[in-house]
Amino acid sequence: MVDHASTVDTYNYSCPAEGTLPTMSQLQQGMGVSGTAWLYVSSVLVCSVNCAMFLILVRKFIREVPERQVPNLCWVTSLFTAISFFTCLMIFLPRSTEFLLGAYRVYEAMVIGRFVELNLMWYGGEKQLVNNVGENAFMRFNLPPCCCCLLCLRNKLLTRKRVKHVRLVVGQMIYIQVFVLFLQLVLQSNDIHDGPLSPANPHTYVKFVGRISFLFGFWGLFVFFKIEHTFKLLDGFRYIEKFTVMKLILILFILQETIIEGLASAGIISCIPHLSGLARGFIINCCMVMVESFILGVVSFYLYFRYPVVKNQVKSLSEEEVEMKA
């Protein structure tokens, strides 16, 4: 006869506690030799391809782009390389996933901040931007993802003061994300590890603060997109396409992570021997991110390699008046 109690004990031993992340050996046992090899090879390959494309872009920028813009452009175009690198580390070192995700959010905040500063360089600075849009330049400020919270900013005048406020909203992301990472490390050092989203999990509240900070910072990014979409100040640069590629990968990453954590918390993504539901969810997310970072990375490489410079810079008001008189 089969001892039912021993069977249950064996199953509980093989299926780890919910919310735990596996070691390298547990990942290999749970995925099998072929599955683990496929994960390792794919992640390294995608990371290598993105690194090669990034180095080619850096060489291109140094040769053709104004020197002041090169550092910010390198930050912005490194996004896909960094995502594939973080994904690679999460696959090889799954127990470090919590820290790696926190570090990625800090890096993500820096990229968004650099992109906004790069926008201002293309426009010639805050003052030149306001001068070029002219007087009575009204636009929507109730934009995604905070459109429902900012109905009072539906149709407002674009002023230098408002541009400064938007820059502050974007800039807060870096400090808040560093603070969130610090709190996560403090919790982990006291053996309070992350798990399924729930009121009993302290990490849930820390993540909530980080998500709110991200949403408002992302709103600031959308404001600069709306400025270009409304006033068409930059030509010959494929700005909208570049913004869309960047926006897609940022939204997909955080959206997939949130959905998968929710599915794992609800038990929809169930555990298997050696892998908890949360661990399986992160593996699924890593596979999806690998594909997305490769495809969007190739698109981004083409856009920045083909159109590295704002060839037709915004014109001053005096130049426009001369053209109109002519």
N, C-alpha and C positions, 0 to 999 in steps of 0.2 A: 504493500500500500504506500501511496505517496503521502508524506507528511505535509498537510496543508499549511501548517504554521511555518515550517521551514521554507516552503515555496514562497509565502508572503514575505518572509524575511529576506530571501534572496532577491525578490523583485524590488523591495524597498532599497536594498543595498545597491542594486544595479541602476535604479532610477533615482538620481540624486534629489536632494531637497529643492523645492521650487524656488527660483530666483538666484540659484548659485551658478557660477560660471566655471567651466571645466579647466583642468590643467591640459598641457599638451598631450600627455598620454591618454587622458580621458577623451579628448577630442579625436585622437587617432582610433581609439577603441569604438567610439560611438559612430564615427563616419566610415570606418573601414580603411584599409590600406589604399585602395583605388580612389575613394572619395577624398581622403586627406591629401593624396598626391595631386589630384586635380585642383583642389583648393590652393595648395601651395604654389604649384606651377602657374596657375592662372593669375593669382595675385601678384607674383613676382614679375610675370610677363607684362601685365597691364601697368604696373608701377614703372618698369623699365622703359616702355614705350612713351609714357607720359613724361618721364625724366628727359628722354632724348628730344622730344618735341619742345620741352621747356628750354633746354640748352640752345637749341637752334633759334628759338625766339629771342633769347637773351643776346645772342650774337647779332641778330637782326636789329634789335633795339639799339645796341651800342653803336652800330654803324649809321642808322638812319633817323633815330628819334632824338629830339633835343635832350641834352644831358640832364636837365632838371626833372624830366618826366620818366627817365629810365628806372629809378628805384621803385616808384609807385607802379609802373607797368609790370615790373618783375614780380611784385607782390600779387598783383591781380591775376596775372597769367599763371602763377604757380598754384592756383587753386586746385586744379585737377590733379596735378602731381602730388600735392599734399594730401588730397582725399585718398588717392590710390595708395600712398605711403602709409597713412593711418589705417586704412583697411587691411593692408598687408600685415602690419604689426598686430592688429586685432585677431587676425587669423593665426599667426604664429604664436602669439602670446595672449590667449583668450582671457586669462585671469586679470590682465591689465586693461580690459575694455573700459571699465568705469573711468579710470584716469585718462585713457586715450581720448575718450569722447569729450571729457572736460577740457583737455588740452586743445582738441580740435575746435571747440567752440570759441576759445580765446583767439586762436589763429583766424577763425572765420570772422570774428569781430574786427580783427586788424585788417583783413582783406577788404571788408565793406568800408571801413574808414578810409583806407588808401584809395579805393575806387572813387569815393566822394571827393577826396582831395585832388585826384587826377581830373575829375570833372571840372573843378574850379580852375585848374591849370589850363585846360582846354578853352575855358571861357575867358581866361585872362584875369581871374580873381573875382571876388565878390562885387567890388565896385564896377568893374567892367561888365559883369553879367547883368547887373541892374541897369546900367546905361544902355546896353544892347537890347534889352527887352522893351525899353522905353517907358514912358509914363502910362498910367492906367493899364498896367499889365496884370490883369486878373487871371487867376487859375484856381483849380480845385486843390485843396489840401486834405480833404477827407478821402484818402486813398487807402488801398489795401496795404497791410492786413488790418488796419485800424479804422476803416471807413465808417463803421457803425458807431465808433466812440468819438468821432471828430466831426459830427454833423455841423457844428458851429463854424467850421472852417471850409464850408462848401465852396464859397466863391470869394477869395480874398486877394488883396493886392500883393504882388511879389515885391518885397522890399529887402534891403540889405539886412535889416534887423531880423526879419523872418528867416533869411538864409543862415544867419548866425545861429538862430535857435535850432534849425534843422541839423546843423553841424554838431551842436551840443547833444542832440538826441542820438545821433549816430555815434558820437564819441563815448557816450556812457556805456555802450556795449562792452568795450574792452575792460573797463574797471569792474563792471558787474560780473562779467564772465570770469575774471580772475578771482573775484570774491567768492563766486559759486564754487570754483575749483578748489579754493582754499578750504571752504566749509566741507566739501566732499572728502578731502584728504584728512581733515580733523575727525570726521565721523568714522572713516575707515581705520584710522589709527587707534580708535577706541572699539574696534571690532563691530562697528555698525555698518555693515555692507549693504550695498544696494540690492533691491529685490523687486518684486512686482509692485506696480503703482497701487498704493492704498493709504488711507489716513494714518495707519500705524507705522508707515515707513517714513522716517525723517527725510530721506533723500527725495521723496515726492515733493515736499514743500520747497526744498532747495532747487529742484529742477523747475518748479513752477516759476520761481523768481527769474531763473535764467531764460525761460521761454518768453516771459513778459518782456524782458529786456531785449530779446532778439526781435520780437514783433515790432516794438517801437523803433529799433534800429533799422529794421527792414523797411518800415514806413518811411524813414528818412531817405533811404535809397530810392524808393518809389517817387519821392518828391522830385529828386534830380532827374529821374527818367521823365516825369511829367513836364518838367521845364523844357526839356529837349523836344518832347512829343508835341507840346503846345506851340512853342516859339520857333522851332527848327533853326537853331543857332549854329549847329555843326553840320558840315556837308562833306561828302566823300569819305566817310569814316565807318559807315555801317554801325553806327552807335546803337541803334535799336536792336540789331541782331546780337551784338556783343552783350548788351545788357540782358537780353532774353536768355542766352546760354548760361550766363552767370546766375540769373534768377532761378532758372530751372533746377540746376544742381543743388542750390541752397535749399529750395523749397522741398525737393524730393528727399533730400537727406533727412531733414528734421521731420517731415511728414511720415516717411516710412518708419523712422525710429519710434515715433510716438504711437503709430498704429500697431506696430509689432509688439511694443511693450504692453499696450492695452489688450491685444489678443492673447498674449502670454499670461497676463494677469487674470483674464477671464477663463483660462484653461482651454481656449480654442486651439492654441498651439501646445500640444501635449508633450510630455517628456518621453524619452526613449532611454534604454539602458546607457548609462554614463553621461547623458546629456539632459539637462532640465529643459522645460518649455522655453524659458528665457534664452538659454544658450542656443537652442535651435532657431529661435527668432533672430538672434544676432547673426547667426550663420546665413540665414536667408537674406537678411538685410545686407550683409557684406557681399553676397553674390550679386544682388541687385545693384548695389553701388558700384561694384567693379564694372559691370556692363555699362552703366550710365556714365561713369567717369571716363571710360574709354571712348564711347561714341561722342559725348559732348566735348571731351578733350580734343578729339580730332577736329570737330567743328570749330572750336575756339582757336585751335592752332591755325586753321585755314584763314579765319577772319583777321587775326592779329598779324599773321605773316603777309597776307595779301594787302591789308590796309593798316599798316603800323602807325601812320602819322595822320593827324588832322590836316589834310592838304589845303582845304579851304577854311581858314580860320574865321571866326566871327568878325564881322566888320564893325567899326565904330560908327557912331551916329553921323559924324561929319562926312565919312566916306559914302554913306548911304545918301546923304543929302546931295553930295557932288554928283553921284550917279543919276539921281532923280532929275537934277537940273540939266544934266547932259542929255 
